[in-house]
């Protein structure tokens, strides 16, 4: 997984908080990104996951998915979150992970067309947060659900970018 290793390093450099939270990229298959984080540096006064940490891990999974998808398309751009909210359904009581999938498992045509025509686009994503060992097929219900809209702007070809 050299792609994930390079992207892990890039995230840690671009978003120093990700390293402090212990965020680790676990898996990317072109359709979903799985990231994990340990409870230890992310707990609150009750010993459960701090809401801000849980939110941050979810955002990184969604933001990272957009970044990786752009790379797969041979593009790069400025990816920012426009709107984001999280619903905490259960306390996070152990190490945890966030799983973000492309809607319908594919890059939406509207997103592709907007990038091609305007050099910018928006993509709404959902990331689910689970307790336990990271899995692309969670067996439990999510502890939290993040919904966010990301904006990609200043799009350009990755030619010559390593």
Residue pairs with C-beta under 8 A, 6 or more apart in sequence:
1 28
3 28
3 68
3 71
4 25
4 27
4 28
7 25
7 28
7 64
7 67
7 68
8 24
8 25
11 18
11 23
11 25
11 60
11 64
12 18
12 19
15 60
17 56
18 56
18 60
20 41
21 37
21 41
21 42
21 53
21 56
21 57
22 37
22 38
22 40
22 41
22 42
23 35
23 36
23 37
23 56
23 57
23 60
24 35
24 36
24 37
25 33
25 34
25 35
25 64
26 34
26 35
26 36
26 97
26 134
27 33
27 34
27 134
27 136
28 34
28 65
28 68
29 136
30 69
30 72
31 101
31 102
31 105
31 106
32 65
32 99
32 100
32 101
32 102
32 136
33 61
33 62
33 64
33 65
33 68
33 99
33 100
34 61
34 97
34 98
34 99
34 134
34 135
34 136
35 57
35 60
35 61
35 64
35 97
35 98
35 134
36 57
36 95
36 96
36 97
36 98
36 134
37 53
37 57
37 95
37 96
37 97
38 95
39 48
39 49
39 92
39 93
39 94
39 95
39 96
41 53
42 49
42 50
42 53
42 54
42 57
42 92
42 96
43 49
43 50
44 50
44 51
46 91
48 91
48 92
48 93
49 91
49 92
49 93
49 96
49 143
51 86
51 88
54 86
54 88
54 92
54 96
54 129
54 143
54 144
55 84
55 86
55 144
55 146
57 96
57 97
57 98
57 129
58 86
58 98
58 100
58 127
58 129
58 144
58 146
59 81
59 84
59 127
59 146
59 148
60 98
61 98
61 99
61 100
61 127
62 81
62 84
62 98
62 100
62 125
62 126
62 127
62 146
62 148
62 150
63 79
63 81
63 150
64 100
65 100
65 101
65 102
65 125
66 79
66 123
66 125
66 150
66 152
67 79
69 102
69 107
70 76
70 77
70 79
70 152
70 155
71 158
73 107
73 112
73 115
74 157
74 158
74 159
75 115
75 155
75 156
75 157
75 158
76 155
76 156
76 157
76 158
76 161
77 119
77 120
77 152
77 153
77 154
77 155
77 156
78 152
78 153
78 154
79 150
79 151
79 152
80 150
80 151
80 153
81 148
81 149
81 150
81 151
82 122
82 148
82 149
82 150
82 151
83 148
83 149
84 146
84 147
84 148
84 149
85 146
85 147
85 148
86 144
86 145
86 146
86 147
87 144
87 145
88 143
88 144
89 141
89 142
89 143
89 144
89 145
90 131
90 141
90 143
90 144
91 143
92 129
92 131
92 143
92 144
93 131
94 131
94 132
95 131
95 132
95 133
96 129
96 130
96 131
96 132
96 143
97 129
97 130
97 132
97 133
97 134
97 135
98 127
98 128
98 129
98 130
98 146
99 127
99 128
99 130
99 135
99 136
99 138
100 125
100 126
100 127
100 128
101 126
102 108
102 125
103 124
103 125
103 126
108 123
110 121
111 121
111 122
111 123
112 121
114 120
114 121
114 122
115 121
115 152
115 155
119 153
119 154
119 155
120 151
120 152
120 153
120 154
120 155
121 151
121 152
121 155
122 149
122 150
122 151
122 152
123 149
123 150
123 152
124 147
124 148
124 149
124 150
125 147
125 148
125 149
125 150
126 145
126 146
126 147
127 145
127 146
127 148
128 138
128 142
128 144
128 145
128 146
129 142
129 143
129 144
129 145
129 146
130 138
130 140
130 142
130 143
131 140
131 143
132 140
